[in-house]
Amino acid sequence: MATAAPKGVLGRMMMRKSVAQVQEETRTSELKRTLGPWNLVFLGIGCIIGAGIFVRTGNAAALHAGPAVLISYAIAGIVCAFAGLCYAELASTLPVSGSAYTYSYTTIGEFAAWVMGALLLLEYGLAASVVAVGWSGYMVSLLGDIGINIPVELTGPTGHHLMKDGAEVLVNGAPVVFTFNLPAFLVCAALALLLCIGVSESAKFNNAIVAIKVTVLVAFILVGGFIILKDLGSYTQNWDPFIPAPTGKDGEFGWSGILRAASIVFFAYIGFEAVSTAGQEAKNPARTCRSGSSARCSPARSSTSSFRS
């Protein structure tokens, strides 16, 4: 039943969409439901296993936690697990592409949803930038090894100077200034084009890339584990002390450093929430709902355009 919209600026900011309305919008959506459970699993894994796990681990271990960075990963993983359970419950009830934006719109109000939308743009923009820059560095190094050299000026952030060991790199007495990160731009453009082609094609490409990444990681773990087990004694000394003594500065080793490292390696888990953004393109987003709750999880059959305060 429709209710009168709240009056005033504050009332407008606190307006919420009903669950029934969101579900009706989902039911009438023109987005194609092409993603199955494996596509969603691979989407989540693909978003999680990225530059973060490779780039941030060494920094967190060297500057904050030492070998105890393993504990930092466990702490961050537990936090993400609880967040993931919340996303699973919300995504099954509100299977929409807006993800946290729509969840906030439904539970808190329009202003909170606007803030959440802005935060999501910042989060994904920053994450995509970090991944693109990390990919650029790997690609430049790989191409250099096979004799293809991209001009240095086209491999860094615009306007920044090339630094080495804390000092500017000079060529013919002049500093090297980056003009554009060409590899990072090209990978972003290529992926944007793939997304424009279609979600089904993007999912297939992502599945292939994830399979390659997981295979490489498993091979690295198996080969590295075999080498370490052959001479375990010479490696275990690198783990002593497992929790380095604190230096006296906040966040440098000890338990303070472990918690600081946990906040850093949390970035390596970012991406698990991306599964919920594909809820409107999933074949059966409410599949995991509890028995007997299908009425709560299935799209509403009656149309409504009302807001509730």
C-alpha positions as a Python dict, from the first residue, in 0.01 Angstrom:
ca = {
    (1, 'M'): (0, 0, 0),
    (2, 'A'): (144, 340, -96),
    (3, 'T'): (228, 583, 178),
    (4, 'A'): (271, 957, 156),
    (5, 'A'): (624, 1069, 89),
    (6, 'P'): (788, 1245, 387),
    (7, 'K'): (805, 1621, 363),
    (8, 'G'): (1106, 1847, 395),
    (9, 'V'): (1473, 1808, 311),
    (10, 'L'): (1542, 1572, 601),
    (11, 'G'): (1243, 1360, 507),
    (12, 'R'): (1366, 1338, 149),
    (13, 'M'): (1713, 1233, 267),
    (14, 'M'): (1563, 955, 481),
    (15, 'M'): (1330, 815, 214),
    (16, 'R'): (1375, 445, 151),
    (17, 'K'): (1276, 197, -116),
    (18, 'S'): (1073, -100, -2),
    (19, 'V'): (1204, -451, -52),
    (20, 'A'): (900, -527, -269),
    (21, 'Q'): (976, -233, -495),
    (22, 'V'): (1339, -334, -541),
    (23, 'Q'): (1238, -690, -617),
    (24, 'E'): (983, -569, -871),
    (25, 'E'): (1248, -354, -1041),
    (26, 'T'): (1468, -663, -1050),
    (27, 'R'): (1192, -875, -1204),
    (28, 'T'): (1130, -623, -1482),
    (29, 'S'): (1498, -557, -1549),
    (30, 'E'): (1625, -585, -1906),
    (31, 'L'): (1961, -723, -1796),
    (32, 'K'): (2020, -1079, -1918),
    (33, 'R'): (2045, -1347, -1649),
    (34, 'T'): (2335, -1546, -1789),
    (35, 'L'): (2565, -1607, -1490),
    (36, 'G'): (2552, -1944, -1317),
    (37, 'P'): (2704, -2040, -979),
    (38, 'W'): (3045, -2122, -1125),
    (39, 'N'): (3058, -1791, -1309),
    (40, 'L'): (2990, -1611, -981),
    (41, 'V'): (3250, -1816, -792),
    (42, 'F'): (3512, -1744, -1056),
    (43, 'L'): (3412, -1377, -1056),
    (44, 'G'): (3478, -1355, -683),
    (45, 'I'): (3807, -1544, -703),
    (46, 'G'): (3918, -1336, -1000),
    (47, 'C'): (3853, -1012, -813),
    (48, 'I'): (4028, -1131, -497),
    (49, 'I'): (4339, -1281, -658),
    (50, 'G'): (4484, -965, -807),
    (51, 'A'): (4771, -727, -762),
    (52, 'G'): (4686, -672, -395),
    (53, 'I'): (4794, -1014, -274),
    (54, 'F'): (5125, -982, -459),
    (55, 'V'): (5202, -614, -403),
    (56, 'R'): (5099, -555, -41),
    (57, 'T'): (5219, -877, 126),
    (58, 'G'): (5590, -795, 110),
    (59, 'N'): (5537, -442, 236),
    (60, 'A'): (5323, -557, 530),
    (61, 'A'): (5575, -826, 626),
    (62, 'A'): (5888, -611, 593),
    (63, 'L'): (5761, -300, 770),
    (64, 'H'): (5497, -418, 1016),
    (65, 'A'): (5447, -786, 1098),
    (66, 'G'): (5741, -996, 980),
    (67, 'P'): (5656, -1367, 942),
    (68, 'A'): (5346, -1302, 1156),
    (69, 'V'): (5187, -1150, 848),
    (70, 'L'): (5018, -1492, 832),
    (71, 'I'): (4823, -1392, 1144),
    (72, 'S'): (4740, -1059, 979),
    (73, 'Y'): (4591, -1244, 683),
    (74, 'A'): (4388, -1464, 917),
    (75, 'I'): (4247, -1161, 1100),
    (76, 'A'): (4159, -982, 777),
    (77, 'G'): (4009, -1303, 638),
    (78, 'I'): (3780, -1351, 940),
    (79, 'V'): (3656, -992, 908),
    (80, 'C'): (3590, -1044, 538),
    (81, 'A'): (3408, -1371, 608),
    (82, 'F'): (3153, -1196, 831),
    (83, 'A'): (3115, -920, 574),
    (84, 'G'): (3069, -1183, 304),
    (85, 'L'): (2787, -1349, 499),
    (86, 'C'): (2610, -1013, 520),
    (87, 'Y'): (2650, -962, 146),
    (88, 'A'): (2516, -1312, 78),
    (89, 'E'): (2200, -1250, 281),
    (90, 'L'): (2136, -909, 127),
    (91, 'A'): (2216, -1023, -229),
    (92, 'S'): (1969, -1313, -206),
    (93, 'T'): (1691, -1082, -86),
    (94, 'L'): (1779, -784, -309),
    (95, 'P'): (1944, -934, -621),
    (96, 'V'): (2026, -602, -788),
    (97, 'S'): (2328, -456, -962),
    (98, 'G'): (2347, -163, -721),
    (99, 'S'): (2494, -384, -447),
    (100, 'A'): (2570, -184, -130),
    (101, 'Y'): (2411, 128, -282),
    (102, 'T'): (2070, -39, -304),
    (103, 'Y'): (2112, -213, 30),
    (104, 'S'): (2170, 126, 193),
    (105, 'Y'): (1877, 278, 2),
    (106, 'T'): (1647, 7, 134),
    (107, 'T'): (1765, -1, 496),
    (108, 'I'): (1892, 349, 583),
    (109, 'G'): (1775, 599, 326),
    (110, 'E'): (1852, 799, 16),
    (111, 'F'): (2132, 1016, 157),
    (112, 'A'): (2317, 716, 300),
    (113, 'A'): (2278, 543, -37),
    (114, 'W'): (2426, 848, -213),
    (115, 'V'): (2726, 840, 22),
    (116, 'M'): (2764, 465, -32),
    (117, 'G'): (2752, 509, -409),
    (118, 'A'): (3028, 770, -392),
    (119, 'L'): (3238, 541, -172),
    (120, 'L'): (3190, 253, -413),
    (121, 'L'): (3310, 468, -701),
    (122, 'L'): (3617, 569, -500),
    (123, 'E'): (3685, 210, -389),
    (124, 'Y'): (3663, 55, -734),
    (125, 'G'): (3843, 348, -893),
    (126, 'L'): (4134, 316, -650),
    (127, 'A'): (4141, -63, -672),
    (128, 'A'): (4136, -57, -1052),
    (129, 'S'): (4415, 202, -1055),
    (130, 'V'): (4636, -4, -825),
    (131, 'V'): (4578, -321, -1027),
    (132, 'A'): (4638, -143, -1358),
    (133, 'V'): (4962, 13, -1235),
    (134, 'G'): (5078, -320, -1092),
    (135, 'W'): (4996, -495, -1418),
    (136, 'S'): (5181, -222, -1607),
    (137, 'G'): (5498, -278, -1405),
    (138, 'Y'): (5490, -654, -1467),
    (139, 'M'): (5423, -607, -1837),
    (140, 'V'): (5702, -352, -1883),
    (141, 'S'): (5944, -588, -1707),
    (142, 'L'): (5832, -887, -1916),
    (143, 'L'): (5857, -697, -2244),
    (144, 'G'): (6201, -567, -2144),
    (145, 'D'): (6322, -923, -2086),
    (146, 'I'): (6230, -1020, -2443),
    (147, 'G'): (6388, -707, -2592),
    (148, 'I'): (6082, -483, -2629),
    (149, 'N'): (6148, -158, -2446),
    (150, 'I'): (5870, 93, -2388),
    (151, 'P'): (5996, 451, -2338),
    (152, 'V'): (6033, 519, -1966),
    (153, 'E'): (5825, 836, -1999),
    (154, 'L'): (5525, 621, -2094),
    (155, 'T'): (5537, 391, -1791),
    (156, 'G'): (5455, 613, -1492),
    (157, 'P'): (5214, 866, -1341),
    (158, 'T'): (5184, 1193, -1531),
    (159, 'G'): (5411, 1467, -1398),
    (160, 'H'): (5605, 1248, -1152),
    (161, 'H'): (5982, 1212, -1167),
    (162, 'L'): (6154, 875, -1204),
    (163, 'M'): (6316, 790, -870),
    (164, 'K'): (6578, 534, -773),
    (165, 'D'): (6708, 482, -419),
    (166, 'G'): (6534, 801, -310),
    (167, 'A'): (6699, 1023, -571),
    (168, 'E'): (6588, 1152, -911),
    (169, 'V'): (6717, 966, -1215),
    (170, 'L'): (6896, 1205, -1450),
    (171, 'V'): (6947, 1153, -1823),
    (172, 'N'): (7189, 1399, -1985),
    (173, 'G'): (7162, 1609, -1671),
    (174, 'A'): (6783, 1638, -1685),
    (175, 'P'): (6532, 1448, -1468),
    (176, 'V'): (6310, 1186, -1630),
    (177, 'V'): (5948, 1300, -1605),
    (178, 'F'): (5661, 1060, -1672),
    (179, 'T'): (5405, 1179, -1925),
    (180, 'F'): (5160, 887, -1934),
    (181, 'N'): (5124, 527, -1816),
    (182, 'L'): (5047, 373, -2152),
    (183, 'P'): (5033, 1, -2052),
    (184, 'A'): (4794, 75, -1763),
    (185, 'F'): (4568, 276, -1995),
    (186, 'L'): (4566, 4, -2260),
    (187, 'V'): (4467, -274, -2019),
    (188, 'C'): (4184, -59, -1877),
    (189, 'A'): (4061, 22, -2228),
    (190, 'A'): (4074, -343, -2334),
    (191, 'L'): (3876, -461, -2031),
    (192, 'A'): (3623, -181, -2073),
    (193, 'L'): (3570, -291, -2434),
    (194, 'L'): (3523, -650, -2319),
    (195, 'L'): (3259, -542, -2068),
    (196, 'C'): (3077, -347, -2338),
    (197, 'I'): (3062, -657, -2558),
    (198, 'G'): (2858, -848, -2301),
    (199, 'V'): (2852, -1005, -1956),
    (200, 'S'): (2854, -1359, -2094),
    (201, 'E'): (3172, -1299, -2293),
    (202, 'S'): (3328, -1121, -1995),
    (203, 'A'): (3246, -1417, -1770),
    (204, 'K'): (3406, -1665, -2010),
    (205, 'F'): (3720, -1454, -2037),
    (206, 'N'): (3732, -1414, -1659),
    (207, 'N'): (3693, -1790, -1609),
    (208, 'A'): (3991, -1856, -1835),
    (209, 'I'): (4208, -1594, -1662),
    (210, 'V'): (4113, -1723, -1315),
    (211, 'A'): (4194, -2081, -1417),
    (212, 'I'): (4538, -1966, -1531),
    (213, 'K'): (4601, -1763, -1215),
    (214, 'V'): (4493, -2041, -980),
    (215, 'T'): (4702, -2295, -1172),
    (216, 'V'): (5011, -2075, -1149),
    (217, 'L'): (4957, -2014, -778),
    (218, 'V'): (4905, -2383, -702),
    (219, 'A'): (5217, -2471, -903),
    (220, 'F'): (5415, -2204, -717),
    (221, 'I'): (5297, -2338, -379),
    (222, 'L'): (5375, -2699, -471),
    (223, 'V'): (5719, -2627, -616),
    (224, 'G'): (5808, -2382, -337),
    (225, 'G'): (5684, -2624, -72),
    (226, 'F'): (5886, -2909, -221),
    (227, 'I'): (6204, -2697, -222),
    (228, 'I'): (6149, -2581, 137),
    (229, 'L'): (6074, -2931, 267),
    (230, 'K'): (6397, -3060, 111),
    (231, 'D'): (6598, -2823, 333),
    (232, 'L'): (6353, -2718, 602),
    (233, 'G'): (6615, -2631, 862),
    (234, 'S'): (6774, -2355, 655),
    (235, 'Y'): (6437, -2187, 600),
    (236, 'T'): (6286, -2206, 948),
    (237, 'Q'): (6548, -1965, 1079),
    (238, 'N'): (6379, -1696, 870),
    (239, 'W'): (6067, -1744, 1084),
    (240, 'D'): (6245, -1682, 1414),
    (241, 'P'): (6117, -1474, 1582),
    (242, 'F'): (5778, -1539, 1430),
    (243, 'I'): (5645, -1219, 1592),
    (244, 'P'): (5933, -966, 1589),
    (245, 'A'): (5975, -752, 1898),
    (246, 'P'): (5808, -411, 1870),
    (247, 'T'): (6040, -120, 1793),
    (248, 'G'): (5850, 122, 2013),
    (249, 'K'): (5678, 291, 1721),
    (250, 'D'): (5311, 227, 1677),
    (251, 'G'): (5249, -30, 1405),
    (252, 'E'): (5607, -155, 1377),
    (253, 'F'): (5616, -525, 1470),
    (254, 'G'): (5469, -690, 1775),
    (255, 'W'): (5091, -723, 1795),
    (256, 'S'): (5053, -359, 1702),
    (257, 'G'): (5233, -434, 1378),
    (258, 'I'): (5022, -743, 1316),
    (259, 'L'): (4702, -539, 1340),
    (260, 'R'): (4852, -266, 1123),
    (261, 'A'): (4949, -528, 864),
    (262, 'A'): (4597, -672, 882),
    (263, 'S'): (4456, -334, 777),
    (264, 'I'): (4702, -332, 485),
    (265, 'V'): (4654, -687, 358),
    (266, 'F'): (4278, -638, 382),
    (267, 'F'): (4322, -484, 38),
    (268, 'A'): (4419, -830, -89),
    (269, 'Y'): (4066, -952, -8),
    (270, 'I'): (3886, -667, -180),
    (271, 'G'): (3672, -808, -458),
    (272, 'F'): (3461, -1065, -274),
    (273, 'E'): (3176, -814, -267),
    (274, 'A'): (3187, -790, -647),
    (275, 'V'): (2977, -1107, -663),
    (276, 'S'): (2679, -917, -522),
    (277, 'T'): (2702, -657, -800),
    (278, 'A'): (2620, -933, -1049),
    (279, 'G'): (2304, -1035, -865),
    (280, 'Q'): (2081, -889, -1136),
    (281, 'E'): (2264, -1090, -1401),
    (282, 'A'): (2266, -1420, -1209),
    (283, 'K'): (2032, -1696, -1322),
    (284, 'N'): (1907, -1771, -972),
    (285, 'P'): (2039, -1517, -718),
    (286, 'A'): (1820, -1649, -437),
    (287, 'R'): (1919, -2014, -478),
    (288, 'T'): (2079, -2039, -134),
    (289, 'C'): (1778, -1902, 53),
    (290, 'R'): (1651, -2117, 336),
    (291, 'S'): (1369, -2359, 271),
    (292, 'G'): (1031, -2199, 326),
    (293, 'S'): (1155, -1845, 267),
    (294, 'S'): (1098, -1837, -109),
    (295, 'A'): (835, -1569, -70),
    (296, 'R'): (1093, -1345, 89),
    (297, 'C'): (1359, -1419, -169),
    (298, 'S'): (1161, -1433, -490),
    (299, 'P'): (1088, -1116, -687),
    (300, 'A'): (764, -948, -594),
    (301, 'R'): (480, -1001, -838),
    (302, 'S'): (291, -682, -765),
    (303, 'S'): (426, -354, -891),
    (304, 'T'): (476, -61, -660),
    (305, 'S'): (653, 268, -694),
    (306, 'S'): (604, 390, -343),
    (307, 'F'): (867, 486, -90),
    (308, 'R'): (840, 429, 279),
    (309, 'S'): (988, 658, 539),
}
